Amino acid sequence: MTPLVFLPGMMCDARLFGPQTAHFSGRRAVHHAPIAGADSMQALAAEVLAWAPERFALAGLSMGGIVAMEVLRQAPDRIERLALLDTNPLAEADSVKARRGPQMDKARAGRMAEVMRDEMKPNYLADGPDKQGLLDLCMEMALDFGAEVFIRQSIALRDRPDQTETLKAFDGPALVLCGRHDALCPVARHELMAGLLPNALLEIVEGAGHLPTLEKPNETNMALARWLEA
C-alpha cells in the first residue's frame, strides 16, 4: 500500500495530524516531515525528497501544502496522489509580505510568543468547544520550535514561487480540502486550486477553520480516505 507523507503547517509538527496518524497508520506506512531546516521552499522540498519513500501519497496543510506543491514541482513522478489542505498556490501577496519583517524582528527580540498569540492564532480556528485547547496546542508546538524556525519559515513563505503551472500539470488523484471558515486560505482559493488540478475533488469541512485536521478530525479523515481510495 502506498506510504502516506504528511507535511505540517507553519510552526506545527506531527501533532497537527495526530487524529489522521491514529486513523491511517494501522493500514499503511505514515510519515511526517519536519519542514523547519531551511529558509526556502526549494530547499525544504529537497529535504523532504531526500528521506521520503520512492513513491508516496503526499498531504500538506497550510505551509505544508505550499511545500508539497514544490515537492511536486521537483519530483512529479514520485507523487502518486496529492492532498492540499487549507493552503495557497500563489506567490505571497504584497500585503502579507509587509507584515513578515516586523514579525521576524519581534521574534529576534524574544517576542515570538506574542506574535503567535496576537497575529497568528486568532486566524486559525472556527468557534467550537475545543477551541482553547487547540489554540494551546498550537502555541505549544510553536514554542517547541522557537524563534529561529519561525524566521526561516517566514522567509520561505515570503519568497515562495507561484505553483499554478505545477498544479495544472499533475493528473493524479488530488484532494483539495479546507474549513468553511478558514480566514487565512478562504474557500475561493481552494476552488481555484481544484479548477487547476485535472483530477481533483473539492471538500469543504463545515464548522472548521484553518486546521480541520484537529477541529473536525472525523470529517477530515473520511475525506482523506476517499482520496486515498480514488
C-alpha atoms as a printed R data frame, in Angstrom:
    type eleno elety resid chain resno       x      y       z
1   ATOM     1    CA   MET     A     1   0.000  0.000   0.000
2   ATOM     2    CA   THR     A     2   1.323  3.437  -0.906
3   ATOM     3    CA   PRO     A     3   3.010  5.237   2.005
4   ATOM     4    CA   LEU     A     4   1.422  8.486   3.159
5   ATOM     5    CA   VAL     A     5   3.564 11.550   3.893
6   ATOM     6    CA   PHE     A     6   2.144 14.458   5.894
7   ATOM     7    CA   LEU     A     7   3.648 17.968   5.804
8   ATOM     8    CA   PRO     A     8   2.513 20.247   8.677
9   ATOM     9    CA   GLY     A     9   1.763 23.945   8.679
10  ATOM    10    CA   MET     A    10   3.952 26.786   9.913
11  ATOM    11    CA   MET     A    11   5.256 26.211  13.453
12  ATOM    12    CA   CYS     A    12   3.420 22.888  13.653
13  ATOM    13    CA   ASP     A    13   4.694 19.332  13.947
14  ATOM    14    CA   ALA     A    14   3.241 15.823  13.683
15  ATOM    15    CA   ARG     A    15   0.683 16.664  16.382
16  ATOM    16    CA   LEU     A    16  -1.229 18.628  13.739
17  ATOM    17    CA   PHE     A    17  -2.055 15.261  12.143
18  ATOM    18    CA   GLY     A    18  -2.495 13.263  15.336
19  ATOM    19    CA   PRO     A    19  -6.037 12.078  14.535
20  ATOM    20    CA   GLN     A    20  -5.039 11.193  10.981
21  ATOM    21    CA   THR     A    21  -1.979  9.239  12.088
22  ATOM    22    CA   ALA     A    22  -4.091  7.249  14.536
23  ATOM    23    CA   HIS     A    23  -6.676  6.546  11.843
24  ATOM    24    CA   PHE     A    24  -4.430  5.560   8.933
25  ATOM    25    CA   SER     A    25  -1.243  4.123  10.447
26  ATOM    26    CA   GLY     A    26  -2.813  0.724  11.065
27  ATOM    27    CA   ARG     A    27  -3.304  0.143   7.357
28  ATOM    28    CA   ARG     A    28  -0.350  1.919   5.672
29  ATOM    29    CA   ALA     A    29   3.017  3.493   6.497
30  ATOM    30    CA   VAL     A    30   2.522  7.081   7.668
31  ATOM    31    CA   HIS     A    31   5.430  9.535   7.689
32  ATOM    32    CA   HIS     A    32   5.757 13.091   8.995
33  ATOM    33    CA   ALA     A    33   8.253 15.509   7.514
34  ATOM    34    CA   PRO     A    34   9.551 18.391   9.615
35  ATOM    35    CA   ILE     A    35   9.766 21.497   7.414
36  ATOM    36    CA   ALA     A    36  11.953 23.587   9.680
37  ATOM    37    CA   GLY     A    37  15.517 23.245   8.455
38  ATOM    38    CA   ALA     A    38  15.785 25.738   5.587
39  ATOM    39    CA   ASP     A    39  14.606 29.194   4.571
40  ATOM    40    CA   SER     A    40  13.413 28.461   1.032
41  ATOM    41    CA   MET     A    41  10.641 26.316  -0.374
42  ATOM    42    CA   GLN     A    42  13.073 24.762  -2.820
43  ATOM    43    CA   ALA     A    43  15.419 23.602  -0.055
44  ATOM    44    CA   LEU     A    44  12.602 22.420   2.195
45  ATOM    45    CA   ALA     A    45  11.154 20.331  -0.633
46  ATOM    46    CA   ALA     A    46  14.570 18.860  -1.410
47  ATOM    47    CA   GLU     A    47  14.895 17.832   2.250
48  ATOM    48    CA   VAL     A    48  11.542 16.052   2.095
49  ATOM    49    CA   LEU     A    49  12.520 14.223  -1.079
50  ATOM    50    CA   ALA     A    50  15.844 13.159   0.410
51  ATOM    51    CA   TRP     A    51  14.212 10.944   3.038
52  ATOM    52    CA   ALA     A    52  10.712 10.233   1.661
53  ATOM    53    CA   PRO     A    53   9.786  6.841   0.181
54  ATOM    54    CA   GLU     A    54  10.484  6.395  -3.517
55  ATOM    55    CA   ARG     A    55   6.794  6.891  -4.367
56  ATOM    56    CA   PHE     A    56   4.137  8.141  -1.987
57  ATOM    57    CA   ALA     A    57   0.856  9.920  -1.368
58  ATOM    58    CA   LEU     A    58   1.530 13.486  -0.210
59  ATOM    59    CA   ALA     A    59  -0.712 15.593   2.021
60  ATOM    60    CA   GLY     A    60   0.189 19.077   3.238
61  ATOM    61    CA   LEU     A    61  -1.698 21.636   5.283
62  ATOM    62    CA   SER     A    62  -1.110 25.395   5.024
63  ATOM    63    CA   MET     A    63   2.669 25.914   4.706
64  ATOM    64    CA   GLY     A    64   2.911 22.138   4.391
65  ATOM    65    CA   GLY     A    65   0.700 22.345   1.322
66  ATOM    66    CA   ILE     A    66   2.962 25.008  -0.155
67  ATOM    67    CA   VAL     A    67   5.986 22.781   0.405
68  ATOM    68    CA   ALA     A    68   4.020 19.873  -1.071
69  ATOM    69    CA   MET     A    69   3.476 21.807  -4.287
70  ATOM    70    CA   GLU     A    70   7.220 22.447  -4.535
71  ATOM    71    CA   VAL     A    71   7.903 18.753  -3.874
72  ATOM    72    CA   LEU     A    72   5.525 18.003  -6.746
73  ATOM    73    CA   ARG     A    73   7.295 20.522  -8.990
74  ATOM    74    CA   GLN     A    74  10.694 18.970  -8.272
75  ATOM    75    CA   ALA     A    75   9.702 15.288  -8.479
76  ATOM    76    CA   PRO     A    76   6.279 14.755 -10.078
77  ATOM    77    CA   ASP     A    77   6.994 11.109 -10.868
78  ATOM    78    CA   ARG     A    78   7.371 10.288  -7.171
79  ATOM    79    CA   ILE     A    79   3.936 11.619  -6.152
80  ATOM    80    CA   GLU     A    80   1.139  9.094  -6.650
81  ATOM    81    CA   ARG     A    81  -1.580 11.397  -5.306
82  ATOM    82    CA   LEU     A    82  -1.755 14.841  -3.730
83  ATOM    83    CA   ALA     A    83  -3.864 16.365  -0.944
84  ATOM    84    CA   LEU     A    84  -3.768 20.127  -0.390
85  ATOM    85    CA   LEU     A    85  -5.424 21.287   2.828
86  ATOM    86    CA   ASP     A    86  -6.071 24.922   3.769
87  ATOM    87    CA   THR     A    87  -3.264 26.244   1.603
88  ATOM    88    CA   ASN     A    88  -2.409 28.632  -1.229
89  ATOM    89    CA   PRO     A    89  -0.804 28.003  -4.648
90  ATOM    90    CA   LEU     A    90   0.028 31.659  -5.289
91  ATOM    91    CA   ALA     A    91   3.111 33.711  -4.504
92  ATOM    92    CA   GLU     A    92   2.777 35.736  -1.330
93  ATOM    93    CA   ALA     A    93   0.684 38.892  -1.582
94  ATOM    94    CA   ASP     A    94   2.475 42.189  -1.005
95  ATOM    95    CA   SER     A    95   0.199 42.999   1.937
96  ATOM    96    CA   VAL     A    96   1.267 39.810   3.703
97  ATOM    97    CA   LYS     A    97   4.927 40.313   2.810
98  ATOM    98    CA   ALA     A    98   4.791 43.700   4.506
99  ATOM    99    CA   ARG     A    99   3.919 42.034   7.809
100 ATOM   100    CA   ARG     A   100   6.730 39.493   7.705
101 ATOM   101    CA   GLY     A   101   9.564 41.888   8.532
102 ATOM   102    CA   PRO     A   102   8.048 43.280  11.742
103 ATOM   103    CA   GLN     A   103   7.048 39.769  12.832
104 ATOM   104    CA   MET     A   104  10.586 38.474  12.335
105 ATOM   105    CA   ASP     A   105  12.006 41.480  14.194
106 ATOM   106    CA   LYS     A   106   9.772 40.661  17.163
107 ATOM   107    CA   ALA     A   107  10.851 37.023  17.058
108 ATOM   108    CA   ARG     A   108  14.528 38.067  17.088
109 ATOM   109    CA   ALA     A   109  13.784 40.258  20.091
110 ATOM   110    CA   GLY     A   110  12.355 37.366  22.084
111 ATOM   111    CA   ARG     A   111   8.703 38.185  21.365
112 ATOM   112    CA   MET     A   112   7.744 35.257  19.134
113 ATOM   113    CA   ALA     A   113   5.075 34.054  21.569
114 ATOM   114    CA   GLU     A   114   3.484 37.498  21.339
115 ATOM   115    CA   VAL     A   115   3.378 37.278  17.545
116 ATOM   116    CA   MET     A   116   1.811 33.830  17.707
117 ATOM   117    CA   ARG     A   117  -0.746 34.929  20.297
118 ATOM   118    CA   ASP     A   118  -1.758 38.248  18.741
119 ATOM   119    CA   GLU     A   119  -1.224 37.836  14.988
120 ATOM   120    CA   MET     A   120  -1.294 34.135  14.145
121 ATOM   121    CA   LYS     A   121  -3.574 32.189  16.448
122 ATOM   122    CA   PRO     A   122  -6.643 34.480  16.103
123 ATOM   123    CA   ASN     A   123  -6.874 33.398  12.447
124 ATOM   124    CA   TYR     A   124  -6.561 29.659  12.993
125 ATOM   125    CA   LEU     A   125  -9.815 28.229  14.285
126 ATOM   126    CA   ALA     A   126 -13.560 28.442  13.953
127 ATOM   127    CA   ASP     A   127 -15.551 28.758  17.150
128 ATOM   128    CA   GLY     A   128 -16.115 25.448  18.888
129 ATOM   129    CA   PRO     A   129 -15.965 23.727  22.270
130 ATOM   130    CA   ASP     A   130 -12.355 22.607  21.789
131 ATOM   131    CA   LYS     A   131 -11.045 25.956  20.538
132 ATOM   132    CA   GLN     A   132  -8.968 26.956  23.559
133 ATOM   133    CA   GLY     A   133  -7.376 23.549  23.923
134 ATOM   134    CA   LEU     A   134  -6.412 23.512  20.243
135 ATOM   135    CA   LEU     A   135  -5.013 27.035  20.474
136 ATOM   136    CA   ASP     A   136  -2.934 25.943  23.451
137 ATOM   137    CA   LEU     A   137  -1.605 23.029  21.390
138 ATOM   138    CA   CYS     A   138  -0.688 25.408  18.554
139 ATOM   139    CA   MET     A   139   1.253 27.599  20.971
140 ATOM   140    CA   GLU     A   140   2.999 24.562  22.447
141 ATOM   141    CA   MET     A   141   4.123 23.383  19.010
142 ATOM   142    CA   ALA     A   142   5.359 26.881  18.108
143 ATOM   143    CA   LEU     A   143   7.313 27.335  21.329
144 ATOM   144    CA   ASP     A   144   8.904 23.916  20.874
145 ATOM   145    CA   PHE     A   145  10.318 25.107  17.534
146 ATOM   146    CA   GLY     A   146  11.391 28.581  18.657
147 ATOM   147    CA   ALA     A   147  12.266 31.862  17.001
148 ATOM   148    CA   GLU     A   148  14.899 30.633  14.540
149 ATOM   149    CA   VAL     A   149  12.468 28.240  12.899
150 ATOM   150    CA   PHE     A   150   9.816 30.981  12.823
151 ATOM   151    CA   ILE     A   151  12.235 33.242  10.962
152 ATOM   152    CA   ARG     A   152  13.320 30.570   8.469
153 ATOM   153    CA   GLN     A   153   9.735 29.598   7.716
154 ATOM   154    CA   SER     A   154   8.691 33.246   7.383
155 ATOM   155    CA   ILE     A   155  11.402 33.839   4.771
156 ATOM   156    CA   ALA     A   156  10.437 30.695   2.871
157 ATOM   157    CA   LEU     A   157   6.797 31.752   2.780
158 ATOM   158    CA   ARG     A   158   7.632 35.333   1.810
159 ATOM   159    CA   ASP     A   159   9.804 34.292  -1.128
160 ATOM   160    CA   ARG     A   160   7.805 31.312  -2.401
161 ATOM   161    CA   PRO     A   161   7.047 30.862  -6.115
162 ATOM   162    CA   ASP     A   162   3.661 30.655  -7.763
163 ATOM   163    CA   GLN     A   163   2.720 26.999  -8.341
164 ATOM   164    CA   THR     A   164  -0.204 27.429 -10.736
165 ATOM   165    CA   GLU     A   165   1.534 25.640 -13.592
166 ATOM   166    CA   THR     A   166   2.698 22.844 -11.269
167 ATOM   167    CA   LEU     A   167  -0.903 22.034 -10.372
168 ATOM   168    CA   LYS     A   168  -2.081 22.163 -13.974
169 ATOM   169    CA   ALA     A   169   0.477 19.509 -14.897
170 ATOM   170    CA   PHE     A   170  -0.473 16.949 -12.217
171 ATOM   171    CA   ASP     A   171  -3.094 14.453 -13.348
172 ATOM   172    CA   GLY     A   172  -3.030 12.060 -10.381
173 ATOM   173    CA   PRO     A   173  -5.839 11.829  -7.826
174 ATOM   174    CA   ALA     A   174  -5.995 15.099  -5.901
175 ATOM   175    CA   LEU     A   175  -7.907 16.286  -2.862
176 ATOM   176    CA   VAL     A   176  -8.416 19.989  -2.178
177 ATOM   177    CA   LEU     A   177  -9.867 20.472   1.297
178 ATOM   178    CA   CYS     A   178 -10.462 23.416   3.601
179 ATOM   179    CA   GLY     A   179 -12.518 24.514   6.547
180 ATOM   180    CA   ARG     A   180 -15.591 26.531   5.666
181 ATOM   181    CA   HIS     A   181 -14.444 29.341   7.963
182 ATOM   182    CA   ASP     A   182 -10.739 29.409   7.058
183 ATOM   183    CA   ALA     A   183  -9.752 33.078   7.401
184 ATOM   184    CA   LEU     A   184  -6.200 32.589   6.104
185 ATOM   185    CA   CYS     A   185  -6.866 30.496   2.986
186 ATOM   186    CA   PRO     A   186 -10.515 31.035   2.048
187 ATOM   187    CA   VAL     A   187 -12.796 28.694   0.136
188 ATOM   188    CA   ALA     A   188 -12.359 30.666  -3.090
189 ATOM   189    CA   ARG     A   189  -8.643 29.896  -3.094
190 ATOM   190    CA   HIS     A   190  -9.439 26.187  -2.884
191 ATOM   191    CA   GLU     A   191 -11.962 26.433  -5.675
192 ATOM   192    CA   LEU     A   192  -9.139 27.921  -7.747
193 ATOM   193    CA   MET     A   193  -6.823 25.010  -6.917
194 ATOM   194    CA   ALA     A   194  -9.492 22.423  -7.655
195 ATOM   195    CA   GLY     A   195 -10.026 24.071 -11.028
196 ATOM   196    CA   LEU     A   196  -6.316 23.933 -11.824
197 ATOM   197    CA   LEU     A   197  -5.875 20.247 -10.985
198 ATOM   198    CA   PRO     A   198  -7.188 17.939 -13.745
199 ATOM   199    CA   ASN     A   199  -8.335 15.189 -11.354
200 ATOM   200    CA   ALA     A   200  -9.350 16.958  -8.147
201 ATOM   201    CA   LEU     A   201 -12.092 16.507  -5.571
202 ATOM   202    CA   LEU     A   202 -13.015 19.628  -3.583
203 ATOM   203    CA   GLU     A   203 -14.117 19.075   0.025
204 ATOM   204    CA   ILE     A   204 -15.336 21.887   2.326
205 ATOM   205    CA   VAL     A   205 -15.406 20.932   6.008
206 ATOM   206    CA   GLU     A   206 -18.291 22.594   7.800
207 ATOM   207    CA   GLY     A   207 -17.631 24.052  11.231
208 ATOM   208    CA   ALA     A   208 -13.862 24.207  10.747
209 ATOM   209    CA   GLY     A   209 -11.367 26.993  10.227
210 ATOM   210    CA   HIS     A   210  -7.728 26.731   9.156
211 ATOM   211    CA   LEU     A   211  -6.954 23.461  10.970
212 ATOM   212    CA   PRO     A   212  -9.693 20.935  10.120
213 ATOM   213    CA   THR     A   213  -7.365 18.027  10.911
214 ATOM   214    CA   LEU     A   214  -7.808 18.951  14.583
215 ATOM   215    CA   GLU     A   215 -11.107 20.827  14.545
216 ATOM   216    CA   LYS     A   216 -13.085 18.211  12.606
217 ATOM   217    CA   PRO     A   217 -10.897 15.109  12.541
218 ATOM   218    CA   ASN     A   218 -13.581 12.584  11.631
219 ATOM   219    CA   GLU     A   219 -14.774 14.563   8.628
220 ATOM   220    CA   THR     A   220 -11.200 15.181   7.538
221 ATOM   221    CA   ASN     A   221 -10.303 11.509   7.903
222 ATOM   222    CA   MET     A   222 -13.263 10.470   5.774
223 ATOM   223    CA   ALA     A   223 -12.263 12.911   3.026
224 ATOM   224    CA   LEU     A   224  -8.672 11.658   3.115
225 ATOM   225    CA   ALA     A   225  -9.883  8.061   2.965
226 ATOM   226    CA   ARG     A   226 -11.945  8.812  -0.157
227 ATOM   227    CA   TRP     A   227  -8.890 10.414  -1.742
228 ATOM   228    CA   LEU     A   228  -6.597  7.501  -0.865
229 ATOM   229    CA   GLU     A   229  -9.064  5.042  -2.354
230 ATOM   230    CA   ALA     A   230  -9.756  7.016  -5.543
